[in-house]
Amino acid sequence: MSTVAVARPASRGRAALGWVVLVVGLLLVALVGGLFVYAGYTQRAVLDPESAGPDGTRAVVRILEQQGVRVVVARDRDAAERALTGSDATLVMRDAPMLSDDTLRGIASTARHVVLVEPRSRALDVLVNGSSLGGFADDTAVAAACELAAAANARTARVGELMVPGDGVTGCFPVNGEFGLLSLSDGDRTVTALDGLSTLTNKTLPDDGDAALALGVLGSSETLVWYVPSPADADPGSAPPTLSELTPPWVTPSIVLLLLAALTAAVWRGRRFGPLVTERLPVTVRANETTEGRARLYADARDAPHALDELRRAARVRLVRLLGLAGRTSPADVADAVAERLGADRARVRGILVDDIPRTDRDLVAAADRLRDLEESVRVAVRTEGTPR
């Protein structure tokens, strides 16, 4: 036996490289996340006046500014009220479910013109004299069919969501008794409702008369206040309930119990043995010592068939290489290939390579000799065939 110093610098190098790659990846993720958070990135919603996405409305805002309209984007209720106070402005607003009916009426009353670009039944009922939502128009151009100047100039538009007018409300772009635009006049004040997703967005603005309709509805004043409602705008005491307030009292104890059960199962199933690991041995054993040791075991056990099987297995591996056969060729097929190459009796070759069973040590020695002679004959045959004549 001889001692051998075992070292695996390549494995340690690969492990260190893996850790380096992991650390670099985490740093990149942190860097990108920090840029998003601290560089002013915000996800813009649909109908946002500063969004250049397909569902944003920055295009119509830019067109209005080119026409001389001052556009003020208010992202909370206080900013919208400050911009509207003391000015003859148009208020554009999406649906604001966090505002009460009185608050909706109050903020609408400070503007000369109000345009609802995402009308819902409550806002229509409160601000458009009892109007309500209807169906939906197909993606086709609809004629204005009314005397309202903004609609008449557009002639046709793709209006999308339809509405049912209340008392004294003018309807334009009719489809089966419902309308794509509603307008309520009260002296010099007007309230207009239309589906902004179908007429005002960057994607739909070029369709038919949508651009003319947008400019006519939104450009009637020198100042346009575009109010983007915020959840913080909710009236005191009317904030939506939290998740803990909505859930029944038994939910939290149930979740804790499930977590404890999962932890218990993890501890119970985690006590199994881990995967096998390769032990780095400090010594090496010569092949002949291993062979002699196995031979003594076979001799002590008087297991001649098992010993012959081992000899046959090794011989068949060598014969497969000599004859150029596939690695998974069955023993019977190897015997047939050897018989064909030597022109020998198939049954006899199969007996040597597969079938013969030794009863005594003498039989084992004789079978081993026949196996050796057969392998040598194949080797000579292959060598002779490969020799040029």
N, C-alpha and C positions, 0 to 999 in steps of 0.2 A: 504494500500500500504506500502511496505517496501523497503528501499534503499538497493542495493546490489553492492558491489565493484566488478567491472568486470576487470579481468586481464587475459592476454593470454601469459604467459611466453613461452609456447611451440611454439606458432606461431612466436614470436620474435626470439626464438632459431633457428627455421628452417630458418628464413630469414637470420640470421647472418651466419648460416652454408652455405647457398647458396652463400653469398658474399665471404666467405672464400674459397669455392671450385672454384669460378670464379677467384679470385686473384691467387690461386695456379696454376690453368690451364694456365693463362696468363704468369706467371713466368716460367713454364715449356716450353711453346712455345718460349719465349724469350731466354731461356737457350739453347734449341736445335738449334734455329736459330743462336745464337752467336757461338756455337761450329762449325756449318757448315761454317760460314763466317770467323771466326778467327782461326780455327784449320786447315786451308789449304785445305778444301774440294773444289774440282772443278769437274764439270761435264765433263767427257771425251767423245769426239766425236767418231764416227766410224773411224776405221783404225788408232786410236791413238796408238803410240808405247808404252805408259805406261798404257794402259787400259787392265785390266784382264777380261773384259766382253766378251760376245760372239762375238761382232763385233770389239773388240780391236785386237791389233797385238803384245801384249807383249810376247806371246809364241815364235814367230819367232825371236824377238829381243834377247830373252834369248838363243835360240839355236845358233844364230850367235855369240853371245858373248862367248859361250862355244867352238865355232870353232876358236876363236882367233880374231874375227872381233871387232874393236872398234866402238861402236854405239854412235853417238852424236845426241841428240834430240834438234832441233832448233825450237823454237816456235815463231820466228819472222824472218823477212828477213835479218836484219843486223847480227843476230847470225848465220844464215845459210851461209852468205857470208864470215864471219870471219872463220868459221870452214872449208870452202872449199878453202880458199886462201892458196896457197903454199902447198897443200896436193894432193896426188893422190887418190881421194876419189870418192865414189859412192853417188850420190844424189838421194834420194827417196822423191817424192813430190806428194801431192794430187792436185786436181784441184784448181787453184788459180784465180778465176775470177776477183779479184781486181787488178791483175798485168797486165800491158800492154804487147803487143806482144814483144816490144823491151826489156822490163824487163825480160820476160820469156827467151828470147834468151840469155840475159846477164848472168842470174844466172845459166842457163844450160851450158853455155860455160866454167864456172869455174870448172866443174866436169868432171872427165874422163868418168864416166858412169852415165847416167840419167835413172831412172826408174819411169814411170808414173803409179801410182797404182789406180788412179781414172780418167782415161782418158776421156776428153770431146773433142768435135769436134774442138774447137778452138786450144787447146793444141796439138792435133794430127796434125792439119794443120800446125801449126807454127814449131813444134819440130820434127815431124815424116814425113816431106816431103810431105805434102798434104794428109795424111791419114784422115779417117773419121770414125765415128761410124756406126755400122751395126745393126744387130738384136740381138737375145739373144739365147743361147744354152740351151737345156733341161738339167735337173739335171742328166746328165749321163756322164761317163768318155769318153773323146775324145783323140784319139791317136795323138802323136806329129806330125808325118809325115813331119819332117824337119831335117836339119843337125845342127841346133843350139845346142851347147853342153848342155846348161841348160835344154832345152826341151827334147832332146834325152835321157838324164839321167832320167828324170821324166817318160818318156814313155807315160803315160796317165795323164790327169788332168781334173778337172771340172772347165771349164773356165768362164762360165757365159756370160758376155757381149762380143759381137763380134765386130770386126772392119774390115774396108776395107783398104788394104794397098795402099800407094802411090807409086810413081816411085822409084825403087831401094830399096824397103822395103821388108824384108823377113817376111813371115807369117807362123805361126805354129798353130797346133791344128785347122785344117780346119773343118768348118761346112757349107755345102751348099755354097761354094765359099767365105765365110768370115772366119776370123781367131780370135782365142782367145788370141793370143800373136803376137805382131809386134816388129820387131827389125830393126834398121837402123844403119849401120856401116859407120863411116867416119874416116878412118885411124885406130888409136888405140882408138878412142872414139866410144861409142855406146849409142843409145837411145832406151829403151825398154818400151813397153806399155802393160799392162795386167789389168784385172779386179781384184783388190785386195780383194774386198768383197767376191769373189768366190774362192780365192786361198790362201790368206795370213792371214785371221782372225783366232782367237783362235778356232772358231767353225769349220771352213772348213779346217784347216791345216792338220788334220789326214786323209782326204779323198784322196784315190787313190795316185797319185804322186804329190799332192800339196806341201808337205813338201820338196821333192827333187827339185821341180821347184823353190820354194821360195829361198832355199839355193843357187841354181845355179845362179839365177838372182841377188840376193842381196849380195852374198858373194864373188864377183869377185875382191874386193879391200880390203886392210887392214883396211880402215876406211869407215864407212857408216854414212852419214849425213842425218837424217830423218827430213825433213822440214815440219812443221805443219803451214800452212799459217794463218796469222792473219788479221782481217779487217784493222788494223793499218798499214799494209804493202802497202796499196794503194799508187800509185804514186801521187804526188802533183797535184791537179787539176782534178784528175780522180776519186775522191771519189764519191760513189753513192749519189744521191740526197736524202735529208731528206724528211720525211713525209709532212712537211709543204710546201716544194717546189713542191711536186707532186700533192697536193690537189688544186682544183680551189679556187679562192679568196672568193667565196660565202659560202664555207663550214663552216668557223669559225663563221660568223654572224648567220648562220642557227642553229648551235649547241647552241650558246648563247640564241637564241630565244626559242629553245625547252626547255632549262633549265629553263628559266623564266616562260614558260607555265606550266612546271611540278611543279615549286614552287608555282605558283598561284593556280593550281588545288589542291595541298596539303593543302594550307591555307584555300581554300574554303571548301573542304571536311572534313578538320580537325576540323571545328567549331561545329560538332555535339556533343551531350551529350555523355559522356563516359559510361562505363558499370556501372550497379547498384552496390552499395556497401552496406554492412550490417552495420546498425547503432547500436552501443553499447548503449542500453538503460540503464538509471540509476535506473530504477524501474522495478518491476515485477508485473504482474496482475494475481490474482488467477483465476483458471479455472472456478469456479462457477460464478464469476462476468462476465466473457466473455459469458458464456451460458445464464445467465439472460439477459444480454444486447441484445443478438441476439433474444432471445424470445420476448422481448418487441418490437423490430423492426418488427418481424413477426406479433405480435398482432396488432400493430398500422397499419400495411399494410393490415390486414385482409386477409393474404395470407396463408390460411389453407393448400392447396396442397403443397406449397413449404415447409412449416414446416414439413408436414408428410413425404415428400421426404427425408429430412434431418434425421428424425428418422429412416426411412427405410434403408437409406444408412449405418448408424451406426449399425443397427441391422444385416444387411447382412454381414458386416465385422466380427461381432462376430460369426454369424452362420457359416461362412466359416471356421473360426478357430476351432469351435466345431466339425464340420463334417470332417475336414481334407481335404478340397477342395483346388484347386489351387487359388492363389490370384486374377487371372484374370477371374474367373468364372462369367459368365453373371448372372444378376438378375433372369432371367427365369430359368436358370439351377439350381441356388441356391434354388428357390422355388420348383422345381421338386425333388431335393435331400431331402429337408425337408419333403415334402409330402410322399416320399418313406420311409423315416426313421420313420415317425409317423404313416404311414398307413392311412393318411387322404386324403380327396378329393383334387385332384390337382388344380382344378379351385378355390376352396375356399382359398387354401394356396397362390395361385398366386394373388388372390384379396387382401389378407392381405399384401403381400410383394411387389406387383408391381402395380396392376391394379386399386384398389379402389380409388376414388377421393372424398375427403370430401368437402362438400359445406359450412358447418357452423362450428363454434367452437365446437358445440356438436358432430358433426360427427368426428371432429379431435380427440376429447377426446376418443370417442368410438374406433376409429381406432388405437389410441396409446395403448389402453388397450388390444385390440386383438393382436397387435404386441408384447406386453410384454408377454401375456399369451403364444403365439406361441413360443417365444424364451425360455421361462421357460420350456415348454413341451419338447423341443429339448434337453435342458440341462439335464432334468431328464432322458430322454430316453438314452442319451449318458452315463450318470452316472450309470444307471441301467445295461446297457450292459457291462460296464467295471467292475461291481462288481462280484467277484467269487461266484459261487453257492456252 
